[in-house]
Amino acid sequence: MSQDQTLNPPGPKHSSAVLIVDTEFHEYERVQQATEDLDVVLYWARSANEAIEILESARIDLVIADWEIEGLNAVRLASRIKAEPRWRAIHTIVMAEPRRLEEQVRAMEAGADDFLAKPIHPILLRERIRVGLRMRAIQDKNSEYEQRQTILAAAVTFAHKINNPLCAILGNATLIKEELADLDESQLTSILREQIQTIEDEATRIAQVVKQFQDVKKPILKSYMGRAQMIELPGRNE
């Protein structure tokens, strides 16, 4: 594979994306060989600035950064990644020469998830990547579960809070209609009757929506008005 083909790879979505941050192309090739049998797409950045640009434009699951890179070093890059809520779940591996224990400690303190001493054995590199991607997948599942639970809690709260005043509106609308039934047509305009009927109809529609919220078991989000999202409610939606 030529060097140009490694930048921002196109094509179908893979299950995982790995970003290698290193000034030397041979480190990219090392990772490429180690992940040949894994379902991943590889990105390569020569500097910390290039790495940030890729992180801004692509969903990256795992970053492998050499200790000495142009711009930020690997420790500061790891710190930057972990400081961003949208990138915090990215599994970050720092590579360095096995000179001092202090380097490993600094990398971990900055938020790096793993540390590999160079030169790295291909089998060890492959297994560390596999473990890192597995941990990222677990984090994604946990995050999705927490998001769904939050949405479900919001739906239950909404239904609970609105149900009591809604029942009061419907109850009073029924009582008013019963009182009005005893009045002569001359005492009551048709417009007032229509207004009361409209109140009852709209309150009934709200009651139906509350019931739909109460029936939500597994919240599903759908697009609404372009960028916004709504919960897909069970039953008929208008």
C-alpha positions as CSV (number, residue, x, y, z in Angstrom):
1,M,0.0,0.0,0.0
2,S,1.4,3.4,-0.9
3,Q,1.7,6.1,1.7
4,D,-1.0,8.3,0.1
5,Q,-3.6,5.5,0.4
6,T,-3.3,5.5,4.2
7,L,-4.7,9.0,4.7
8,N,-8.4,9.4,5.6
9,P,-9.4,6.0,4.1
10,P,-12.7,6.0,2.2
11,G,-15.1,3.1,1.8
12,P,-17.7,1.3,3.9
13,K,-17.9,1.8,7.6
14,H,-15.8,-0.6,9.6
15,S,-16.6,-1.8,13.1
16,S,-13.6,0.1,14.6
17,A,-11.2,2.9,13.6
18,V,-7.6,3.2,14.8
19,L,-5.5,6.3,14.5
20,I,-1.7,6.0,14.5
21,V,0.2,9.2,15.4
22,D,3.8,8.9,14.4
23,T,6.3,10.8,12.2
24,E,7.6,7.5,10.9
25,F,5.5,5.7,8.3
26,H,7.0,2.3,9.2
27,E,5.1,2.5,12.5
28,Y,1.8,2.7,10.5
29,E,2.9,-0.3,8.5
30,R,3.7,-2.2,11.8
31,V,0.2,-1.6,13.1
32,Q,-1.2,-2.4,9.7
33,Q,0.5,-5.8,9.7
34,A,-0.6,-6.5,13.3
35,T,-4.2,-5.8,12.5
36,E,-4.6,-7.6,9.2
37,D,-7.1,-10.0,10.6
38,L,-9.0,-7.4,12.6
39,D,-12.0,-5.5,11.3
40,V,-10.5,-2.1,11.5
41,V,-9.8,0.9,9.3
42,L,-6.5,2.7,10.0
43,Y,-5.7,6.5,10.0
44,W,-2.3,8.0,10.1
45,A,-1.3,11.4,11.4
46,R,2.3,12.7,11.3
47,S,1.7,15.3,14.1
48,A,-0.5,16.1,17.0
49,N,-2.3,18.8,14.9
50,E,-3.1,16.3,12.1
51,A,-4.3,13.9,14.8
52,I,-6.7,16.5,16.2
53,E,-8.0,17.2,12.7
54,I,-8.8,13.5,12.1
55,L,-10.4,13.3,15.5
56,E,-12.6,16.2,14.6
57,S,-13.7,14.6,11.3
58,A,-13.9,10.9,12.0
59,R,-15.1,8.6,14.7
60,I,-12.0,7.1,16.2
61,D,-12.1,4.2,18.7
62,L,-8.4,3.8,19.5
63,V,-5.3,6.1,19.3
64,I,-1.7,4.8,19.2
65,A,0.7,7.7,19.7
66,D,4.5,7.8,19.7
67,W,6.1,9.6,22.7
68,E,7.8,12.2,20.5
69,I,5.5,13.7,17.9
70,E,5.4,17.1,16.3
71,G,3.4,19.7,18.2
72,L,2.1,18.1,21.4
73,N,3.9,15.1,22.7
74,A,2.0,11.9,23.3
75,V,1.4,12.7,27.0
76,R,-0.2,16.1,26.2
77,L,-2.1,14.6,23.3
78,A,-3.6,11.9,25.6
79,S,-4.5,14.7,28.1
80,R,-6.2,16.7,25.3
81,I,-8.2,13.6,24.2
82,K,-9.4,12.8,27.7
83,A,-10.3,16.4,28.4
84,E,-12.8,16.4,25.6
85,P,-16.1,14.7,26.6
86,R,-16.7,13.6,23.0
87,W,-13.3,11.9,22.8
88,R,-13.0,10.7,26.4
89,A,-14.0,7.1,25.6
90,I,-11.2,6.7,23.0
91,H,-8.7,4.1,24.1
92,T,-5.3,5.7,24.1
93,I,-2.0,3.8,23.8
94,V,1.4,5.6,24.2
95,M,4.6,4.1,22.7
96,A,8.1,5.0,23.9
97,E,11.6,3.8,24.3
98,P,12.0,1.8,27.5
99,R,14.3,4.3,29.2
100,R,12.6,5.5,32.4
101,L,9.7,4.4,34.4
102,E,8.8,8.0,34.8
103,E,7.6,8.2,31.2
104,Q,5.1,5.4,31.7
105,V,3.8,7.1,34.9
106,R,3.5,10.5,33.1
107,A,1.5,8.9,30.3
108,M,-0.9,7.2,32.7
109,E,-1.3,10.3,34.8
110,A,-2.2,12.2,31.6
111,G,-5.1,9.8,30.9
112,A,-3.4,7.2,28.6
113,D,-5.0,3.8,28.9
114,D,-2.0,1.8,28.0
115,F,1.8,2.1,27.5
116,L,4.0,0.0,25.1
117,A,7.8,-0.1,25.2
118,K,9.5,0.0,21.8
119,P,10.3,-2.1,19.8
120,I,6.9,-3.7,20.1
121,H,6.4,-7.3,19.2
122,P,3.6,-7.7,16.6
123,I,1.7,-10.3,18.6
124,L,1.8,-8.1,21.7
125,L,0.7,-5.0,19.7
126,R,-2.2,-6.9,18.1
127,E,-3.4,-8.2,21.5
128,R,-3.2,-4.7,23.1
129,I,-5.2,-3.3,20.2
130,R,-7.8,-6.0,20.5
131,V,-8.1,-5.5,24.2
132,G,-8.4,-1.7,23.7
133,L,-11.1,-2.0,21.1
134,R,-13.0,-4.5,23.3
135,M,-12.9,-2.0,26.2
136,R,-14.1,0.8,23.9
137,A,-17.0,-1.4,22.7
138,I,-17.9,-2.1,26.4
139,Q,-17.8,1.7,27.2
140,D,-20.1,2.4,24.2
141,K,-22.6,-0.2,25.3
142,N,-22.6,1.2,28.8
143,S,-23.0,4.8,27.5
144,E,-25.9,3.7,25.3
145,Y,-27.6,1.9,28.2
146,E,-27.2,5.0,30.4
147,Q,-28.5,7.3,27.7
148,R,-31.6,5.1,27.2
149,Q,-32.2,4.9,31.0
150,T,-32.0,8.7,31.2
151,I,-34.5,9.1,28.3
152,L,-36.8,6.5,29.9
153,A,-36.6,8.3,33.3
154,A,-37.4,11.6,31.5
155,A,-40.4,10.0,29.8
156,V,-41.7,8.6,33.1
157,T,-41.2,11.9,34.9
158,F,-43.0,13.8,32.2
159,A,-46.0,11.4,32.2
160,H,-46.2,11.5,36.0
161,K,-45.9,15.2,36.3
162,I,-48.5,16.1,33.6
163,N,-51.0,13.3,34.4
164,N,-52.6,14.8,37.5
165,P,-53.3,18.3,36.1
166,L,-54.5,16.7,32.9
167,C,-57.0,14.6,34.7
168,A,-58.2,17.7,36.5
169,I,-58.7,19.5,33.2
170,L,-60.6,16.6,31.7
171,G,-62.7,16.1,34.8
172,N,-63.7,19.8,34.9
173,A,-64.4,19.9,31.2
174,T,-66.9,17.0,31.7
175,L,-68.6,18.7,34.6
176,I,-68.9,22.0,32.6
177,K,-70.5,20.1,29.7
178,E,-73.0,18.4,32.1
179,E,-73.9,21.8,33.6
180,L,-74.3,23.4,30.2
181,A,-76.6,20.6,29.1
182,D,-79.3,21.9,31.4
183,L,-79.2,25.4,30.0
184,D,-81.5,26.6,27.2
185,E,-79.9,27.3,23.8
186,S,-80.7,31.0,24.3
187,Q,-78.6,31.0,27.4
188,L,-75.6,29.5,25.7
189,T,-74.0,30.4,22.5
190,S,-72.8,27.8,20.0
191,I,-69.3,29.3,20.1
192,L,-69.0,28.6,23.8
193,R,-70.0,25.0,23.3
194,E,-67.4,24.6,20.5
195,Q,-64.7,26.2,22.7
196,I,-65.5,23.7,25.5
197,Q,-65.5,20.8,23.1
198,T,-62.1,21.9,21.8
199,I,-60.7,22.0,25.3
200,E,-61.9,18.5,25.9
201,D,-60.6,17.2,22.6
202,E,-57.1,18.7,23.0
203,A,-56.9,17.5,26.6
204,T,-57.8,14.0,25.4
205,R,-55.0,14.2,22.8
206,I,-52.5,15.1,25.5
207,A,-53.8,12.2,27.6
208,Q,-53.1,9.8,24.7
209,V,-49.5,11.2,24.4
210,V,-49.1,10.6,28.2
211,K,-50.3,7.1,27.8
212,Q,-47.8,6.6,25.0
213,F,-44.9,7.8,27.2
214,Q,-46.0,5.4,29.9
215,D,-45.9,2.6,27.4
216,V,-42.3,3.3,26.3
217,K,-40.1,0.3,27.3
218,K,-37.0,0.9,25.1
219,P,-36.5,4.5,24.1
220,I,-35.7,5.0,20.4
221,L,-34.6,8.3,19.0
222,K,-35.6,9.5,15.6
223,S,-34.7,12.7,13.6
224,Y,-37.0,15.7,13.8
225,M,-36.7,18.9,11.9
226,G,-33.2,18.1,10.6
227,R,-30.8,18.2,13.6
228,A,-33.2,17.7,16.5
229,Q,-34.3,14.3,17.8
230,M,-37.5,13.0,19.3
231,I,-38.5,9.8,21.2
232,E,-40.4,7.4,18.9
233,L,-43.6,6.7,20.8
234,P,-45.5,3.4,20.6
235,G,-48.8,3.4,18.7
236,R,-50.0,6.0,16.3
237,N,-48.0,9.2,16.1
238,E,-49.3,12.4,14.6
